[in-house]
């Protein structure tokens, strides 16, 4: 299957002709500027910018933080499936076509230059980043902030997240300050596959949440509504060791 066929199939899935061209150009290029992307996609720069912003909103493209020259990168091709699943009206037929197309998209995907750091801003983007923890293969370990999370995204979202995590049989070990919202969560530790150590709020209240899983470290500021996802085996391994040390220390506060 070639580039033209892949482009045609993307348009069948609901992409415009130019969206398909920009997305495929990004898969091939890796991190690139609007000018570089537009040149490969054979569209003008202004149109390229508008299409990139649309693809960012759809969760298919990610801007690489603040820089003098803004760069963009295509998300992993399996996000096409997530994108279509979120649009229920697309139906099973289009989802099947998307699954059939994935091998071709992965063959184009430039993983050598895959970014190590991703930034997410705004409540919906933070939820997207947080949902990535559901890709954990073994367990998630980290530090939670109950009150700030409940304020930012609401209890309904968090309860739904816990259900989805349990459905995937992903276990969690967490250290959290003893605020009322945290205690509402830890009261259901057993049924939600979670082991929690609660520490004194007056001594160890932290305002950001950290989740360590696979080769990733996700840091979320619920108050400022942004997240940073670091993909690095070295950093993830180091943070897991730091967590284990903190886990031993938090044990002394358990009754």
C-alpha positions in Angstrom: 0.0 0.0 0.0 1.5 3.4 -1.0 1.2 7.0 0.1 -1.6 7.8 -2.4 -3.7 4.8 -1.1 -3.1 5.8 2.5 -4.2 9.4 1.7 -7.3 8.1 0.0 -8.2 5.9 2.9 -7.7 8.8 5.4 -10.2 10.9 3.3 -12.6 8.0 3.4 -12.4 8.0 7.2 -13.4 11.7 7.3 -10.1 13.6 6.8 -10.2 16.4 4.2 -7.7 16.1 1.4 -5.4 18.7 3.0 -5.8 17.3 6.5 -4.7 13.9 5.1 -1.7 15.5 3.3 -0.6 17.4 6.5 -1.0 14.3 8.8 1.0 12.0 6.4 3.7 14.7 6.0 4.1 14.9 9.8 4.2 11.1 10.1 7.1 11.1 7.7 9.0 14.2 8.9 8.8 13.8 12.7 9.0 17.1 14.6 8.8 19.9 12.0 7.8 23.6 11.5 4.7 24.8 9.7 6.8 25.8 6.7 8.5 22.3 6.5 5.1 20.5 6.8 3.4 22.8 4.3 6.2 22.2 1.8 6.0 18.4 2.0 2.2 18.5 2.0 2.2 20.9 -1.0 -0.1 23.5 0.5 0.5 27.2 1.5 1.8 28.0 4.9 -1.4 29.8 6.1 -3.5 26.9 5.2 -1.0 24.6 6.9 -1.2 26.5 10.1 -5.0 26.3 10.2 -5.0 22.6 9.5 -2.4 21.9 12.1 -4.5 23.7 14.7 -7.5 21.6 13.7 -5.5 18.4 14.0 -4.1 19.5 17.4 -7.7 20.0 18.6 -8.6 16.5 17.4 -5.6 15.0 19.4 -3.8 13.8 16.3 -1.0 16.3 16.4 1.0 17.8 19.3 2.7 21.2 19.5 6.2 20.9 21.0 5.9 23.4 23.8 7.1 27.0 23.7 9.9 27.8 21.3 11.0 30.7 19.0 10.1 28.5 16.0 7.0 26.4 16.8 7.3 22.7 15.8 4.6 20.1 15.6 4.7 16.3 15.7 2.2 13.6 14.7 0.8 11.6 17.6 1.2 7.8 17.4 -1.0 6.5 14.5 -3.2 4.5 16.9 -4.6 7.9 18.0 -6.6 7.8 14.7 -8.5 4.9 16.3 -9.1 6.9 19.5 -10.2 9.9 17.4 -12.8 7.8 15.5 -14.0 5.9 18.6 -14.8 9.3 20.2 -17.0 10.1 17.2 -19.5 7.3 17.8 -21.5 8.2 14.6 -18.5 7.1 12.5 -19.7 3.5 12.9 -18.0 0.1 12.9 -17.3 0.1 9.2 -15.0 3.2 9.4 -13.3 1.8 12.5 -12.5 -1.4 10.6 -11.0 0.6 7.8 -8.9 2.6 10.3 -7.6 -0.6 11.9 -6.7 -1.9 8.4 -4.8 1.3 7.6 -2.7 1.3 10.8 0.2 -0.8 9.5 0.7 1.6 6.6 0.6 4.6 8.9 3.1 3.0 11.2 5.4 2.3 8.2 5.5 6.0 7.5 5.7 7.1 11.2 9.1 8.6 12.0 9.8 7.1 15.4 13.5 7.9 15.4 12.7 11.5 16.1 9.8 10.9 18.4 9.7 13.7 21.0 10.7 12.9 24.5 8.6 15.6 26.1 4.9 16.5 25.4 3.0 19.5 26.8 -0.8 19.5 27.4 -2.7 22.7 28.2 -6.3 23.1 29.2 -8.7 20.7 31.0 -9.5 18.6 28.0 -5.9 18.2 27.0 -4.9 17.3 30.6 -7.6 14.7 30.6 -6.1 13.3 27.4 -2.7 13.1 29.0 -4.1 11.5 32.2 -6.0 8.9 30.1 -2.6 7.8 28.7 -1.9 6.2 32.1 -4.4 3.6 31.0 -1.7 2.3 28.7 0.3 1.0 31.7 1.4 -2.5 31.2 2.1 -3.5 34.9 1.2 -0.8 37.4 1.1 2.9 38.0 3.0 4.4 40.9 3.1 8.0 42.0 1.9 10.9 44.1 -1.7 12.1 44.0 -3.5 15.4 44.9 -7.1 14.6 45.7 -8.6 18.0 46.4 -7.0 19.8 43.4 -7.9 17.0 41.0 -11.6 16.9 42.2 -11.8 20.7 41.7 -10.2 20.7 38.3 -12.1 17.8 36.6 -14.8 16.8 39.0 -15.6 13.6 40.8 -17.6 12.1 38.0 -14.6 12.1 35.6 -12.3 10.6 38.2 -14.7 7.8 39.2 -15.1 6.9 35.5 -11.3 6.9 35.1 -11.0 4.5 38.1 -13.6 2.2 36.5 -11.7 2.2 33.2 -8.5 1.5 35.0 -10.0 -1.4 36.9 -11.5 -2.8 33.7 -7.9 -3.0 32.3 -6.7 -4.6 35.6 -4.1 -1.9 36.1 -3.0 -1.7 39.8 -1.8 1.5 41.5 0.4 2.4 44.4 0.0 6.0 45.5 1.2 8.4 48.2 -1.2 11.3 48.9 -1.8 14.0 51.5 -4.7 13.3 53.9 -7.2 15.8 52.7 -11.0 14.9 52.6 -11.1 14.3 48.9 -8.1 11.9 49.1 -9.8 10.0 51.9 -13.0 9.6 49.8 -10.8 7.9 47.1 -8.7 5.7 49.4 -11.9 4.4 51.1 -12.4 2.3 48.0 -8.8 1.2 47.5 -9.5 -2.5 47.5 -12.2 -2.5 44.9 -10.3 0.0 42.7 -7.0 -2.0 42.7 -5.2 0.7 44.7 -2.7 0.6 47.6 -2.4 4.0 49.2 -0.2 5.5 51.8 -1.7 8.7 53.2 0.8 11.2 54.7 0.2 14.3 56.9 -1.0 17.2 54.8 0.7 19.8 56.9 4.1 18.3 56.2 3.9 16.7 52.8 1.2 18.6 50.8 2.3 18.7 47.1 0.4 20.6 44.5 1.2 18.5 41.4 0.3 14.9 40.7 2.9 12.5 39.3 2.2 9.2 37.6 5.1 6.8 36.7 4.3 3.9 34.3 5.9 2.0 31.5 8.8 4.3 30.4 6.8 7.5 31.1 6.5 10.1 33.8 3.4 12.3 33.7 3.3 15.4 35.8 0.0 17.2 36.2 -0.8 20.6 37.6 -4.5 20.4 38.3 -4.5 24.0 39.6 -2.8 25.5 36.5 -4.4 22.9 34.2 -1.4 21.7 32.3 0.6 18.5 32.1 4.0 17.4 31.0 4.6 13.8 29.7 8.3 12.7 29.6 9.0 9.5 27.6 12.4 8.2 28.7 13.3 4.8 30.1 16.2 6.3 32.1 14.1 9.0 33.7 11.2 6.7 34.4 13.5 4.1 36.0 15.1 6.8 38.2 11.7 8.2 39.3 10.5 4.7 40.1 13.5 4.3 42.5 12.8 7.6 44.1 9.2 6.6 44.5 10.2 3.3 46.2 12.3 5.3 48.6 9.4 7.6 49.4 7.1 4.6 49.7 9.3 3.2 52.5 9.3 6.6 54.2 5.5 7.0 53.9 5.0 3.6 55.6 5.8 5.1 59.0 2.7 7.3 58.9 0.3 4.4 58.4 -1.8 3.3 61.4 
